[in-house]
Amino acid sequence: MNKLKNKVWGLFCSLAIFAVPLLVSATELYSPIDKSTSVPTLIGKVLNVVVGVVGAIALAFFIYGGFQWMTSAGDGKKVSSGKDTMVWAILGLVIIFSARAILTFVLGSLTGSK
């Protein structure tokens, strides 16, 4: 019963992580197929949503790694597992922010704005 409860809680948290950025950014995507919206602007809005969701996932992994480390009770394998999870989450965040900077640069050069 406890495993089922943990799975349901994990599913709820996963859905919340995906749903919150989409609901918040839904106001930004008011009319994506408007005549005045250019293709680079539309691509930028969609990719900003994707980057936000992936950033939320990386943050969740960072929190999970910290939780693993804090609840390891001195077990070396759990400590190293928590540290590895946090290191990979930080690396993921660095990649996400780098991709967003490159995306902003490319889309800015396509639209002619800075």
MODELLER restraints for C-alpha pairs under 7 A, 6 or more apart:
rsr = mdl.restraints
at = mdl.atoms
rsr.add(forms.Gaussian(group=physical.xy_distance, feature=features.Distance(at['CA:17:A'], at['CA:56:A']), mean=6.40, stdev=0.5))
rsr.add(forms.Gaussian(group=physical.xy_distance, feature=features.Distance(at['CA:17:A'], at['CA:57:A']), mean=6.91, stdev=0.5))
rsr.add(forms.Gaussian(group=physical.xy_distance, feature=features.Distance(at['CA:18:A'], at['CA:53:A']), mean=6.10, stdev=0.5))
rsr.add(forms.Gaussian(group=physical.xy_distance, feature=features.Distance(at['CA:21:A'], at['CA:52:A']), mean=6.42, stdev=0.5))
rsr.add(forms.Gaussian(group=physical.xy_distance, feature=features.Distance(at['CA:21:A'], at['CA:53:A']), mean=6.07, stdev=0.5))
rsr.add(forms.Gaussian(group=physical.xy_distance, feature=features.Distance(at['CA:22:A'], at['CA:49:A']), mean=6.77, stdev=0.5))
rsr.add(forms.Gaussian(group=physical.xy_distance, feature=features.Distance(at['CA:25:A'], at['CA:49:A']), mean=6.51, stdev=0.5))
rsr.add(forms.Gaussian(group=physical.xy_distance, feature=features.Distance(at['CA:32:A'], at['CA:42:A']), mean=6.26, stdev=0.5))
rsr.add(forms.Gaussian(group=physical.xy_distance, feature=features.Distance(at['CA:40:A'], at['CA:107:A']), mean=6.03, stdev=0.5))
rsr.add(forms.Gaussian(group=physical.xy_distance, feature=features.Distance(at['CA:40:A'], at['CA:110:A']), mean=6.97, stdev=0.5))
rsr.add(forms.Gaussian(group=physical.xy_distance, feature=features.Distance(at['CA:40:A'], at['CA:111:A']), mean=6.81, stdev=0.5))
rsr.add(forms.Gaussian(group=physical.xy_distance, feature=features.Distance(at['CA:44:A'], at['CA:107:A']), mean=6.96, stdev=0.5))
rsr.add(forms.Gaussian(group=physical.xy_distance, feature=features.Distance(at['CA:51:A'], at['CA:96:A']), mean=6.76, stdev=0.5))
rsr.add(forms.Gaussian(group=physical.xy_distance, feature=features.Distance(at['CA:55:A'], at['CA:93:A']), mean=6.53, stdev=0.5))
rsr.add(forms.Gaussian(group=physical.xy_distance, feature=features.Distance(at['CA:55:A'], at['CA:96:A']), mean=6.88, stdev=0.5))
rsr.add(forms.Gaussian(group=physical.xy_distance, feature=features.Distance(at['CA:58:A'], at['CA:89:A']), mean=5.28, stdev=0.5))
rsr.add(forms.Gaussian(group=physical.xy_distance, feature=features.Distance(at['CA:58:A'], at['CA:92:A']), mean=6.39, stdev=0.5))
rsr.add(forms.Gaussian(group=physical.xy_distance, feature=features.Distance(at['CA:58:A'], at['CA:93:A']), mean=6.34, stdev=0.5))
rsr.add(forms.Gaussian(group=physical.xy_distance, feature=features.Distance(at['CA:61:A'], at['CA:85:A']), mean=6.76, stdev=0.5))
rsr.add(forms.Gaussian(group=physical.xy_distance, feature=features.Distance(at['CA:61:A'], at['CA:86:A']), mean=6.99, stdev=0.5))
rsr.add(forms.Gaussian(group=physical.xy_distance, feature=features.Distance(at['CA:61:A'], at['CA:89:A']), mean=5.92, stdev=0.5))
rsr.add(forms.Gaussian(group=physical.xy_distance, feature=features.Distance(at['CA:62:A'], at['CA:85:A']), mean=6.71, stdev=0.5))
rsr.add(forms.Gaussian(group=physical.xy_distance, feature=features.Distance(at['CA:62:A'], at['CA:86:A']), mean=4.87, stdev=0.5))
rsr.add(forms.Gaussian(group=physical.xy_distance, feature=features.Distance(at['CA:62:A'], at['CA:89:A']), mean=5.31, stdev=0.5))
rsr.add(forms.Gaussian(group=physical.xy_distance, feature=features.Distance(at['CA:65:A'], at['CA:82:A']), mean=4.26, stdev=0.5))
rsr.add(forms.Gaussian(group=physical.xy_distance, feature=features.Distance(at['CA:65:A'], at['CA:83:A']), mean=6.42, stdev=0.5))
rsr.add(forms.Gaussian(group=physical.xy_distance, feature=features.Distance(at['CA:65:A'], at['CA:85:A']), mean=4.93, stdev=0.5))
rsr.add(forms.Gaussian(group=physical.xy_distance, feature=features.Distance(at['CA:65:A'], at['CA:86:A']), mean=5.03, stdev=0.5))
rsr.add(forms.Gaussian(group=physical.xy_distance, feature=features.Distance(at['CA:66:A'], at['CA:82:A']), mean=6.09, stdev=0.5))
rsr.add(forms.Gaussian(group=physical.xy_distance, feature=features.Distance(at['CA:66:A'], at['CA:86:A']), mean=6.76, stdev=0.5))
rsr.add(forms.Gaussian(group=physical.xy_distance, feature=features.Distance(at['CA:68:A'], at['CA:78:A']), mean=6.55, stdev=0.5))
rsr.add(forms.Gaussian(group=physical.xy_distance, feature=features.Distance(at['CA:68:A'], at['CA:82:A']), mean=4.88, stdev=0.5))
rsr.add(forms.Gaussian(group=physical.xy_distance, feature=features.Distance(at['CA:69:A'], at['CA:78:A']), mean=6.49, stdev=0.5))
rsr.add(forms.Gaussian(group=physical.xy_distance, feature=features.Distance(at['CA:69:A'], at['CA:79:A']), mean=4.88, stdev=0.5))
rsr.add(forms.Gaussian(group=physical.xy_distance, feature=features.Distance(at['CA:69:A'], at['CA:82:A']), mean=4.61, stdev=0.5))
rsr.add(forms.Gaussian(group=physical.xy_distance, feature=features.Distance(at['CA:69:A'], at['CA:83:A']), mean=6.68, stdev=0.5))
rsr.add(forms.Gaussian(group=physical.xy_distance, feature=features.Distance(at['CA:72:A'], at['CA:78:A']), mean=5.23, stdev=0.5))
rsr.add(forms.Gaussian(group=physical.xy_distance, feature=features.Distance(at['CA:72:A'], at['CA:79:A']), mean=5.79, stdev=0.5))
rsr.add(forms.Gaussian(group=physical.xy_distance, feature=features.Distance(at['CA:108:A'], at['CA:114:A']), mean=5.53, stdev=0.5))
